[in-house]
Amino acid sequence: MGSVRGIHHVTAIAGDPQRNADFYAGVLGLRLVKKTVNFDDPTTYHLYYGDAGGSPGTIMTFFPWGDLPRGKVGAAQVTATAFAVPEGSAARWLERLREAGVTARGPQEEGFDRRVVLFEDPDGLRLKLVESPVPEESGVRGFHHAVLCVRRPERTLRLLTETLGFSLVAEAEGRWRLAAGDGPVGRLVDVVDGAGVPLGRMGVGTVHHIAFRVPDEEAQRSLREEVAALGYNVTPVIDRKYFRSVYFREPGGVLFEIATDPPGFAVDEPREELGSRLQLPPWLEGRREEIERSLPPVLVPSGEPA
């Protein structure tokens, strides 16, 4: 049985990086906790948003690949990402989003949740806000759940429950909710039956991958061995500076990552300065001047917090 503790982060593809920051830091009120580059493609940013300390289970990240065409949401993808907001706040959030020019619907019942606000970010990424028992002062607290749309859900469910350690907590026709770990956020994944749903196409406005969290590298190595023994093509452990990662594609086609909680985002800048300066891994520091010249400036918006 795996030692997954829930969602570590969700990574999506954006267009313009400043527009992305304006929305996630400005409108949603998340903190830009890390401004770095895609380690595999240092010509583009990798922007991380989350709570004040960049806690696992709160992190939404983006590759701003503005030269990619618009993606298509469909089967073999994470088709929606839901954030937890305090109970009783859905109507206020609906007003805030509409004042920012965002088309939003709700509060309404959706899936297993009673009061949900549905909307898209400026690139068309599907998002939700779900009323949850989180502290009132926390605004957007972290992930409530992510939705995986797959054409043969029984295989994905088997992997999640028998290998990764999730438990089935709710079921309806064509939809299953699973949970792992504890705490108020980042525990839930919904699997939906995508039979008959056209395959999605990666591009701007779609999720690139979903990462699940494990406590340390030992747990990661053990889980990697389990997954590899089942015949999955699993990558070696990759150093992402803020966590260690392995990747594989689950039976329904969604790209999974297993990421360690440590060392965290304060490894290269103090907690109070997170996201204030472009950070590079040691193997790219020698190219800092070249990289900084190639990237457009991204300013964190100031204004009323969420």
Secondary structure as the mmCIF struct_conf table of DSSP 4:
data_model
#
loop_
_struct_conf.conf_type_id
_struct_conf.id
_struct_conf.beg_label_comp_id
_struct_conf.beg_label_asym_id
_struct_conf.beg_label_seq_id
_struct_conf.end_label_comp_id
_struct_conf.end_label_asym_id
_struct_conf.end_label_seq_id
BEND BEND1 GLY A 6 GLY A 6
STRN STRN1 ILE A 7 ALA A 14
BEND BEND2 GLY A 15 GLY A 15
HELX_RH_AL_P HELX_RH_AL_P1 PRO A 17 ALA A 21
HELX_RH_PI_P HELX_RH_PI_P1 ASP A 22 VAL A 27
BEND BEND3 LEU A 28 LEU A 28
STRN STRN2 ARG A 31 ASN A 38
TURN_TY1_P TURN_TY1_P1 PHE A 39 ASP A 40
STRN STRN3 ASP A 41 GLY A 50
BEND BEND4 ASP A 51 ASP A 51
TURN_TY1_P TURN_TY1_P2 ALA A 52 GLY A 53
TURN_TY1_P TURN_TY1_P3 PRO A 56 GLY A 57
BEND BEND5 THR A 58 THR A 58
STRN STRN4 ILE A 59 PRO A 64
TURN_TY1_P TURN_TY1_P4 GLY A 66 ASP A 67
BEND BEND6 LEU A 68 LEU A 68
HELX_LH_PP_P HELX_LH_PP_P1 PRO A 69 PRO A 69
STRN STRN5 ARG A 70 ARG A 70
STRN STRN6 LYS A 72 LYS A 72
STRN STRN7 ALA A 75 ALA A 75
BEND BEND7 ALA A 76 ALA A 76
STRN STRN8 GLN A 77 PRO A 86
TURN_TY1_P TURN_TY1_P5 GLU A 87 GLY A 88
HELX_RH_AL_P HELX_RH_AL_P2 ALA A 90 GLU A 99
TURN_TY1_P TURN_TY1_P6 ALA A 100 GLY A 101
STRN STRN9 ALA A 104 GLU A 110
TURN_TY1_P TURN_TY1_P7 GLY A 111 PHE A 112
STRN STRN10 ASP A 113 GLU A 120
TURN_TY1_P TURN_TY1_P8 PRO A 122 ASP A 123
STRN STRN11 ARG A 126 SER A 132
BEND BEND8 PRO A 133 VAL A 134
HELX_RH_3T_P HELX_RH_3T_P1 GLU A 136 SER A 138
BEND BEND9 GLY A 139 VAL A 140
STRN STRN12 GLY A 142 VAL A 150
BEND BEND10 ARG A 151 ARG A 152
HELX_RH_AL_P HELX_RH_AL_P3 PRO A 153 ARG A 158
HELX_RH_PI_P HELX_RH_PI_P2 LEU A 159 THR A 163
BEND BEND11 LEU A 164 LEU A 164
STRN STRN13 SER A 167 ALA A 172
TURN_TY1_P TURN_TY1_P9 GLU A 173 GLY A 174
STRN STRN14 ARG A 175 ALA A 179
BEND BEND12 GLY A 181 GLY A 181
BEND BEND13 GLY A 183 GLY A 186
STRN STRN15 LEU A 188 ASP A 193
TURN_TY1_P TURN_TY1_P10 ALA A 195 GLY A 196
HELX_LH_PP_P HELX_LH_PP_P2 VAL A 197 PRO A 198
STRN STRN16 LEU A 199 LEU A 199
HELX_LH_PP_P HELX_LH_PP_P3 GLY A 200 GLY A 200
STRN STRN17 ARG A 201 ARG A 201
BEND BEND14 GLY A 203 GLY A 203
STRN STRN18 VAL A 204 VAL A 204
TURN_TY1_P TURN_TY1_P11 GLY A 205 GLY A 205
BEND BEND15 THR A 206 THR A 206
STRN STRN19 VAL A 207 VAL A 214
BEND BEND16 PRO A 215 ASP A 216
HELX_RH_AL_P HELX_RH_AL_P4 GLU A 217 ALA A 229
TURN_TY1_P TURN_TY1_P12 LEU A 230 GLY A 231
HELX_LH_PP_P HELX_LH_PP_P4 VAL A 234 VAL A 237
STRN STRN20 ILE A 238 ASP A 239
BEND BEND17 LYS A 241 PHE A 243
STRN STRN21 ARG A 244 ARG A 249
TURN_TY1_P TURN_TY1_P13 PRO A 251 GLY A 252
BEND BEND18 GLY A 253 GLY A 253
HELX_LH_PP_P HELX_LH_PP_P5 VAL A 254 VAL A 254
STRN STRN22 LEU A 255 THR A 260
BEND BEND19 ASP A 261 ASP A 261
BEND BEND20 PRO A 263 PRO A 263
HELX_RH_3T_P HELX_RH_3T_P2 PHE A 265 VAL A 267
BEND BEND21 ASP A 268 GLU A 269
HELX_RH_3T_P HELX_RH_3T_P3 ARG A 271 GLU A 273
TURN_TY1_P TURN_TY1_P14 LEU A 274 GLY A 275
BEND BEND22 SER A 276 ARG A 277
STRN STRN23 LEU A 278 LEU A 278
HELX_RH_3T_P HELX_RH_3T_P4 PRO A 282 ARG A 287
HELX_RH_AL_P HELX_RH_AL_P5 ARG A 288 SER A 294
BEND BEND23 LEU A 295 LEU A 295
HELX_LH_PP_P HELX_LH_PP_P6 PRO A 296 PRO A 297
BEND BEND24 GLY A 303 GLY A 303
#
